Amino acid sequence: MAVPLRSSAFPDVLDARMTKVFNETYRQLPDRVAEFFGMPSTGSKQGDTERYSQTGTFGDVEEFTGTVSYDDVSEGYDVTFTHVQYAKGFQIERALYDDDKTGIMDGKPRDMAKALQRTRQKHGASILLNNAFSVDSTWISHTENVALSSNSHTTRSGASTSTGFDNLTTAALSAVALESARISMRGFRGDRGERISVVPSVLLVPIDLEPTAWEIVNSQGKPDSANNNANFNYGFNMKSWEYFTDANNWALVDSGMMKDYLLWHDRIGQEFAMVEDFDTFVGKWRLYSRYSAGHTDWRWFYGAQVS
């Protein structure tokens, strides 16, 4: 169990002869959650959950032969986001706080905000790619109950899912694999098995695949070929993230749809509080946050789980 920081453990910050004591020496990675997630609410009045449902599309319009042909639509899957609480505390002995010659201790409670930012990045990356190939129920309950990237997607309309419902591959990243992923995404179908508009626009990769991905999207001729055919993928958008943990997995996304169907709810963004214990003169700081994140539909995403 963590104990309060005491003067005996930090003599350097009490020593006026010290020219400088470094705090948080390493640079923090930027907050990129909003770059990938739609963030529809802050401080929602819904309480501990956010709930989503869908309705399906109409079929094709038929020729009029004397009477109107009526259609119906199917209800889609339900998704419930349950906000999870996150908290961190920090304790400092009063004497250490008062006698600190460097100001380090005065800033340490604020450093918890950096820890929260890092935690959020890890959670965002886990949904976007790291856990995309398994059912992740950390924050959501999805009645389809399959992974974001899967070859087992279903529909409640009864339409055939033999074509246009597979958004999973095991192919290693290459120009050919990227082109195949594009074609597959352009062929995605809606709940009635009808064609829908999907525009693959961003290649997501871990930092390990940056060199390969850069060559694929920046070579004017075809990569790894003696022929100088024009490269169809030239100029394609690529994004990497240090928090993507698998060195081989990658994904292709429709960035516009991603912001509609990949959602992050900040019920409580970040909240700080402090109290001093009356008898021990130990200052206690705490950080609190509450949020949920997940996807409501899969059709913006095509993932590669590479062994």
N, C-alpha and C positions, 0 to 999 in steps of 0.2 A: 504493500500500500504506500502511496506517495506521502511524504511528510513535508512540512513547511520548509522553505529555503531559509537557512539560518546563517548568521554572520560567520560562524566557524567554518562553513563550507565554501565561502566566497571571499577570502581575504583580499583578492586582487581588486575587487570593486570598492574596497574600503581604504585602499592604499593611494594616497594623493600623489605618490611618485609615479604612478602608472600614466604614461602618455596617452594610451588608448586601450580600451578593452573592447574587442569586437563583439557585436551582438548580431545574431542571425547572419552569419558571414556569407552564406550562399544566396544567390539571387533566386527569387521566387518565380516559378513558371506562371504565365498569365492565366487569368480566368477565361475559359473558352466555352463555358456551358451555354451561354446565350448564342454562340456562333452556330451551334448544332440544334438546340432545342427551341421549340416554341414555348413561350412562358406566358400562358394566358391569364394568370391571376396571381395577385399577391394579397395575402390576408383574406382568403376566401371566407365567406360566411357559411359555407357548407359544413363546417365542423371538421371532423377527422377524415373525411373522404371526399373525393371528386368522382362523379360517375358519368360515363359516356355510353351511348348506344348508337346504333346505325339503322338506317332503312335502306333497302336495296333500290335498284334502278328498274325502269320500265323496259319491256322488250321492244323490238322494232315496231314501227307504225305500219299497220296493214292497209291494204287497198280497201277503200270503202265500196261495199257491195249492196248498199241499201239500208244497213243498220250499223250503228257504232259498235265496234268490238271493244269490250272493257277489259282492262288489265288490272293486276294487283301487284303489290311489291311485298318482299319478304323482310321481316325484321332481321337486323344483323346481330353481331355479337356484342355483348356488354363488357365493359371494362370499368373496374373500380380501382381508383388510386387511393391508397391509405397512407396518410402522412406518418412518417417515422420521426421520432424525437432524437436529437443528437446534442450532447452536452460535454463540456470539458471544464475542469476546475484547476485553480492554481492558488497556492498559499505562500505567503511571505511573512517572515518574522518582522515585527514592527521595527526593531533596532536595525536590521539589515536595510530595510526600506529607507529609514531616516538617515543612516550614515553612508549610504552609497554615494561615492564621489564621482561616479561616472554617468549616472542617470539610467544605467542599464535596467535596474530593477523596476523603475517607474514605467519602462516601456514593455517589460515582459508580459503583463496581462494582455496588452494589445496584440502581441504576437500570436495569441490564440486565434485571432481572425485569419492569420495566414494558414494555420493548421486546418481551419474550417474550409478555406478556399481549396486547399490541396485535397481534402476529403471529398469535396464536391466534384473536383475534376475526376477523381478515381471512380466515383459513382456514375458520372456521365459517360465515361469511357466504357464502363462495364456494360451499360445498356446498349451503347452504340455499336460495339464490336466484340468486346471481351466475352460477354455472356450471351451473344446473339444466337448461339447454336443450342441453347438449352432453355427450358422454361424457367424464367427468372421471376419469382414471386416476392422479391424483396419489398416492392412497393405496389405492385398491381396484381389484380386477379382478372384474368382474361378468359371468357367462357369458351373461346376456341381451344385454349389450353395446348397450344403448340408453340415452339420456339419462334422468335422473330424471323430467323432464316431457317427454312424447313422445306422438305419435299412432301410434306403431309398436310398442307393447308386444306381446309374444308370450307363449305358454304352452307348456309341454312336454307337456300332456295331450292336445293336438289339438283342444281346444274352440275354437269360433268366437270371434274377437276383434272382431267387427263392432260389438258393443255392450258398453259398460262397460269399455273398455280404453284410452280416450283421456283423458289428463290434461293436455292442452295447449290453450291458447287464445291468440289474438292480440288479444283485445278490451281496449281501454283500460278502466281502472277506472271503474265507474259502479255505481249501484244495480242496474240491469238486468244488468250483467255479473256482479256478485256473486251475484245470485239464480240466474243460469244456471249459475255454477260450483257452487253448492250442489246444484242438481238433478243435475248431472253426477256429483258425488262420491257422492251418495246412490245413484246407479245403478252404481257400480263393481262389477265382478264378480271372483270368485275364479278359481282355476286351472281349474275345471270349467265356468266360465261361469255359476256360480250367484250369486245375490244374497248380499252380505255387509253387515255393519253398519259403515258409515262415518258419523261424526258431524262434519261441518265445524264448527270451533269458533273458529278464530283467523284473522284477516286479516293477512297480512304485507305491509308496505309500506316503501319507502324514505322518508326524511324529506321528500322532495319531494312525496309523495302524502299526507302527513299531513292537510292541510286537507280534501282530497276525501274521504279515508277517514273522517275524524271526522264530517263532515256525513252520510255514508251511514249510519253506525252510531249517531249521536246525535240525528238529526232524528226527532221523534215523528211528524210527517207525512212523506209521500213527498218526498224531495229534488227540487228543480228542477221542481216541479209546482204549478200553481195549486190543484189539488184537495188536500183535507186528509185523504186516505185515511191510515189508520194505516200506519206504516213497518214492514214485516216484519223489516228488519235492525236495528231499534232495540235497543240494548243489546248488540249483537254485540261480541266481543272483538277489539281491534285492537292490533298490535304493530309498531313501527317499529325500525329499526336503522341507525345512522349508517354502518355498513359495507356496506349494500346499495348497490351502486355505480350501477345503472341507474335513471334518474329516472322511468321509466315502468313497469317490470316489477313485478308483484305476485303474490301467491300466497295460496291458501286451504289450511288444513291441519286435520287431525284431530289435536289436540294429544296425546291419549292414545296414538294409534298412532304418532305422531312419535317419542315417547320409546322405543318398542319397535323401530322400524326405522331411525332416524337415530342412529348410534352414534359415540362418540368413545372411543378407547382410549389412555390415558396409560401407555405402557410405562415411561417415565421422566418424571415430572412436571417438575421442574426441579432441576438439580444444579449447585452452585457449587464452584469450587476456585481456589486461589491458590498461586503460587510466585514466589520472587524469584530473578532471574538472578544467579548467584554472581559473575560478573566485571563486569557493568554496573550492578548495583544497580537494575535496572528490575523493578518489580513487575508480574506478569501475573495477571489474573483472567480466568476463563472461565465461561461459562454453557452448560449442555448440557441438551437435552430430546429426547425421542423419542416420537412419537405417530402415530396414524393416525385417520382419520375417513371416514365415508361412509354410504351407505344400503344396506339389505339387501332392501327392497321399496319399491314406489312408491305404494301405494294410500292413503297418508296425505296425499298432496300433489296439488294442482292448481295449475299455474303458468300465468302469463300473460306471454308474450314479446311485448311491444308495440313495434311499429316506430316 
